[in-house]
């Protein structure tokens, strides 16, 4: 049961980081700030990989 709480906290933190990165990307892109937009896009790619890893863990039964 303790693992589930930890996993939920990890997933919630991931959602918060995703939302923050998408907002930074949106603002930087709207203001034509290319270096900041590129940095936010790179962070989104890293978050996508992390989401894929969590999804794979879930589908193989290693989570929940």
MMTF fields as JSON, N, C-alpha, C and O atoms, coordinates in Angstrom:
{
  "mmtfVersion": "1.0.0",
  "mmtfProducer": "UNKNOWN",
  "numBonds": 255,
  "numAtoms": 256,
  "numGroups": 64,
  "numChains": 1,
  "numModels": 1,
  "chainsPerModel": [1],
  "groupsPerChain": [64],
  "chainIdList": ["A"],
  "bondAtomList": [4, 2, 8, 6, 12, 10, 16, 14, 20, 18, 24, 22, 28, 26, 32, 30, 36, 34, 40, 38, 44, 42, 48, 46, 52, 50, 56, 54, 60, 58, 64, 62, 68, 66, 72, 70, 76, 74, 80, 78, 84, 82, 88, 86, 92, 90, 96, 94, 100, 98, 104, 102, 108, 106, 112, 110, 116, 114, 120, 118, 124, 122, 128, 126, 132, 130, 136, 134, 140, 138, 144, 142, 148, 146, 152, 150, 156, 154, 160, 158, 164, 162, 168, 166, 172, 170, 176, 174, 180, 178, 184, 182, 188, 186, 192, 190, 196, 194, 200, 198, 204, 202, 208, 206, 212, 210, 216, 214, 220, 218, 224, 222, 228, 226, 232, 230, 236, 234, 240, 238, 244, 242, 248, 246, 252, 250],
  "bondOrderList": [1, 1, 1, 1, 1, 1, 1, 1, 1, 1, 1, 1, 1, 1, 1, 1, 1, 1, 1, 1, 1, 1, 1, 1, 1, 1, 1, 1, 1, 1, 1, 1, 1, 1, 1, 1, 1, 1, 1, 1, 1, 1, 1, 1, 1, 1, 1, 1, 1, 1, 1, 1, 1, 1, 1, 1, 1, 1, 1, 1, 1, 1, 1],
  "groupList": [{"groupName": "UNK", "atomNameList": ["N", "CA", "C", "O"], "elementList": ["N", "C", "C", "O"], "formalChargeList": [0, 0, 0, 0], "bondAtomList": [1, 0, 2, 1, 3, 2], "bondOrderList": [1, 1, 2], "singleLetterCode": "X", "chemCompType": "L-PEPTIDE LINKING"}],
  "groupTypeList": [0, 0, 0, 0, 0, 0, 0, 0, 0, 0, 0, 0, 0, 0, 0, 0, 0, 0, 0, 0, 0, 0, 0, 0, 0, 0, 0, 0, 0, 0, 0, 0, 0, 0, 0, 0, 0, 0, 0, 0, 0, 0, 0, 0, 0, 0, 0, 0, 0, 0, 0, 0, 0, 0, 0, 0, 0, 0, 0, 0, 0, 0, 0, 0],
  "groupIdList": [1, 2, 3, 4, 5, 6, 7, 8, 9, 10, 11, 12, 13, 14, 15, 16, 17, 18, 19, 20, 21, 22, 23, 24, 25, 26, 27, 28, 29, 30, 31, 32, 33, 34, 35, 36, 37, 38, 39, 40, 41, 42, 43, 44, 45, 46, 47, 48, 49, 50, 51, 52, 53, 54, 55, 56, 57, 58, 59, 60, 61, 62, 63, 64],
  "secStructList": [7, 2, 2, 2, 2, 2, 2, 2, 2, 2, 2, 2, 2, 2, 2, 2, 2, 2, 2, 2, 2, 2, 2, 2, 2, 2, 2, 2, 2, 2, 6, 6, 7, 2, 2, 2, 2, 2, 2, 2, 2, 2, 2, 2, 2, 2, 2, 2, 2, 2, 2, 2, 2, 2, 2, 2, 2, 2, 2, 6, 6, 1, 7, 7],
  "xCoordList": [0.816, 0.0, 0.868, 0.501, 2.022, 2.914, 3.49, 3.718, 3.724, 4.221, 3.209, 3.576, 1.946, 0.914, 0.884, 0.711, 1.052, 1.074, 2.276, 2.153, 3.412, 4.623, 4.425, 4.801, 3.834, 3.597, 2.645, 2.863, 1.598, 0.65, 1.317, 1.047, 2.189, 2.916, 3.846, 3.946, 4.524, 5.388, 4.579, 4.992, 3.441, 2.594, 2.062, 1.982, 1.699, 1.208, 2.307, 2.057, 3.516, 4.641, 4.928, 5.254, 4.808, 5.018, 3.979, 4.314, 2.729, 1.663, 1.948, 1.777, 2.379, 2.681, 3.845, 3.801, 4.895, 6.037, 5.617, 6.061, 4.763, 4.269, 3.503, 3.74, 2.588, 1.795, 2.674, 2.449, 3.668, 4.57, 5.386, 5.568, 5.875, 6.676, 5.833, 6.304, 4.606, 3.759, 3.421, 3.34, 3.224, 2.943, 4.17, 4.043, 5.37, 6.591, 6.783, 7.169, 6.513, 6.653, 5.651, 6.002, 4.417, 3.388, 3.752, 3.641, 4.184, 4.541, 5.766, 5.778, 6.789, 8.01, 7.726, 8.26, 6.893, 6.563, 5.734, 5.929, 4.841, 4.003, 4.823, 4.501, 5.876, 6.703, 7.935, 8.809, 7.997, 9.133, 10.473, 11.47, 10.504, 11.743, 12.256, 11.966, 13.005, 13.408, 14.261, 13.997, 15.265, 16.042, 15.188, 15.335, 14.297, 13.427, 12.437, 12.141, 11.925, 11.003, 11.709, 11.135, 12.951, 13.712, 13.985, 13.903, 14.309, 14.548, 13.276, 13.323, 12.149, 10.877, 10.515, 10.003, 10.782, 10.501, 11.364, 10.888, 12.631, 13.516, 13.013, 13.063, 12.53, 11.982, 10.734, 10.536, 9.892, 8.699, 9.071, 8.415, 10.12, 10.568, 11.037, 10.74, 11.767, 12.211, 11.01, 10.989, 10.029, 8.825, 8.04, 7.461, 8.016, 7.336, 7.985, 7.301, 9.321, 10.026, 9.688, 9.503, 9.608, 9.267, 7.841, 7.588, 6.917, 5.538, 5.51, 4.8, 6.268, 6.316, 6.861, 6.374, 7.876, 8.437, 7.398, 7.246, 6.675, 5.638, 4.526, 4.001, 4.169, 3.125, 3.564, 2.768, 4.821, 5.339, 5.343, 4.996, 5.731, 5.706, 4.282, 4.052, 3.346, 1.956, 1.439, 0.778, 1.731, 1.194, 1.836, 1.232, 3.057, 3.692, 3.356, 3.775, 2.602, 2.186, 3.147, 2.983, 4.149, 5.107, 4.579, 5.136, 3.509, 2.851, 1.399, 0.719, 0.956, -0.426, -0.734, -1.854],
  "yCoordList": [-1.186, 0.0, 1.261, 2.272, 1.194, 2.336, 2.638, 3.797, 1.577, 1.776, 2.546, 3.418, 2.218, 2.905, 4.398, 5.221, 4.739, 6.154, 6.836, 7.941, 6.2, 6.741, 6.896, 7.921, 5.889, 5.956, 7.092, 7.818, 7.24, 8.333, 9.693, 10.608, 9.825, 11.078, 11.337, 12.467, 10.288, 10.431, 10.858, 11.737, 10.232, 10.56, 11.981, 12.685, 12.408, 13.769, 14.783, 15.81, 14.506, 15.399, 15.465, 16.528, 14.337, 14.307, 15.165, 15.894, 15.083, 15.899, 17.382, 18.197, 17.73, 19.129, 19.638, 20.754, 18.811, 19.205, 19.341, 20.257, 18.434, 18.489, 19.794, 20.496, 20.105, 21.329, 22.576, 23.507, 22.599, 23.75, 23.881, 24.988, 22.768, 22.807, 23.23, 23.995, 22.753, 23.155, 24.634, 25.304, 25.151, 26.581, 27.414, 28.425, 26.983, 27.693, 27.674, 28.68, 26.528, 26.424, 27.346, 28.041, 27.346, 28.17, 29.652, 30.374, 30.104, 31.508, 31.873, 32.91, 31.027, 31.314, 31.325, 32.157, 30.408, 30.346, 31.566, 32.108, 31.984, 33.139, 34.43, 35.348, 34.489, 35.696, 35.594, 36.461, 34.526, 34.297, 34.236, 34.76, 33.609, 33.406, 32.006, 31.046, 31.899, 30.59, 29.772, 28.578, 30.335, 29.485, 28.916, 27.749, 29.732, 29.245, 28.21, 27.233, 28.419, 27.457, 26.129, 25.063, 26.193, 24.969, 24.223, 22.995, 24.954, 24.33, 23.668, 22.555, 24.344, 23.775, 22.548, 21.563, 22.608, 21.457, 20.258, 19.123, 20.509, 19.424, 18.809, 17.592, 19.654, 19.129, 18.297, 17.263, 18.735, 17.963, 16.6, 15.6, 16.561, 15.277, 14.343, 13.149, 14.879, 14.065, 13.566, 12.421, 14.42, 14.016, 12.963, 12.056, 13.077, 12.056, 10.689, 9.672, 10.684, 9.413, 8.851, 7.644, 9.722, 9.264, 8.716, 7.705, 9.373, 8.881, 7.517, 6.617, 7.358, 6.07, 4.984, 3.854, 5.323, 4.347, 3.937, 2.752, 4.925, 4.603, 3.773, 2.854, 4.098, 3.344, 1.894, 0.97, 1.702, 0.344, -0.419, -1.6, 0.239, -0.406, -0.796, -1.879, 0.073, -0.219, -1.393, -2.279, -1.41, -2.469, -3.826, -4.86, -3.836, -5.115, -5.574, -6.653, -4.758, -5.169, -4.773, -5.214, -3.953, -3.546, -2.395, -2.088, -1.763, -0.706, -1.119, -1.541, -0.993, -1.279, -2.702, -3.136],
  "zCoordList": [0.0, 0.0, 0.0, -0.598, 0.675, 0.721, -0.664, -1.009, -1.459, -2.819, -3.661, -4.449, -3.486, -4.262, -3.954, -4.854, -2.697, -2.325, -2.968, -3.496, -2.928, -3.553, -5.043, -5.612, -5.695, -7.137, -7.487, -8.457, -6.701, -6.955, -6.811, -7.589, -5.813, -5.63, -6.82, -7.299, -7.293, -8.464, -9.686, -10.443, -9.863, -11.014, -10.914, -11.92, -9.714, -9.526, -9.803, -10.434, -9.339, -9.614, -11.103, -11.63, -11.778, -13.222, -13.937, -14.871, -13.509, -14.101, -13.868, -14.774, -12.667, -12.363, -13.211, -13.729, -13.35, -14.183, -15.64, -16.332, -16.11, -17.494, -17.731, -18.715, -16.821, -16.962, -16.943, -17.717, -16.069, -15.991, -17.275, -17.781, -17.802, -19.029, -20.222, -21.064, -20.312, -21.435, -21.353, -22.383, -20.157, -19.998, -20.383, -21.073, -19.93, -20.31, -21.821, -22.416, -22.439, -23.894, -24.597, -25.551, -24.125, -24.747, -24.667, -25.658, -23.494, -23.303, -24.144, -24.808, -24.117, -24.874, -26.372, -27.106, -26.814, -28.242, -28.654, -29.741, -27.819, -28.126, -28.182, -28.937, -27.379, -27.341, -28.241, -28.209, -29.044, -29.952, -29.23, -29.727, -28.078, -27.337, -27.665, -26.95, -28.732, -29.245, -28.279, -28.132, -27.613, -26.683, -25.556, -25.194, -25.001, -23.932, -24.448, -23.76, -25.655, -26.255, -26.512, -26.286, -26.984, -27.221, -25.92, -25.879, -24.861, -23.562, -23.043, -22.519, -23.185, -22.729, -23.565, -23.034, -24.873, -25.739, -25.344, -25.341, -25.012, -24.571, -23.269, -23.089, -22.367, -21.114, -21.374, -20.736, -22.302, -22.653, -23.229, -22.939, -24.043, -24.597, -23.486, -23.513, -22.51, -21.376, -20.573, -20.123, -20.399, -19.671, -20.448, -19.85, -21.772, -22.588, -22.395, -22.284, -22.359, -22.131, -20.753, -20.601, -19.751, -18.41, -18.362, -17.708, -19.046, -19.11, -19.788, -19.339, -20.855, -21.548, -20.632, -20.648, -19.828, -18.891, -17.857, -17.561, -17.302, -16.318, -16.94, -16.31, -18.174, -18.868, -19.085, -18.92, -19.451, -19.636, -18.317, -18.285, -17.237, -15.925, -15.547, -15.008, -15.825, -15.5, -16.321, -15.781, -17.618, -18.469, -18.197, -18.482, -17.648, -17.322, -15.906, -15.487, -15.167, -13.836, -12.735, -11.597, -13.035, -12.011, -11.164, -10.11, -11.622, -10.86, -10.657, -11.593, -9.46, -9.073, -9.277, -9.006]
}
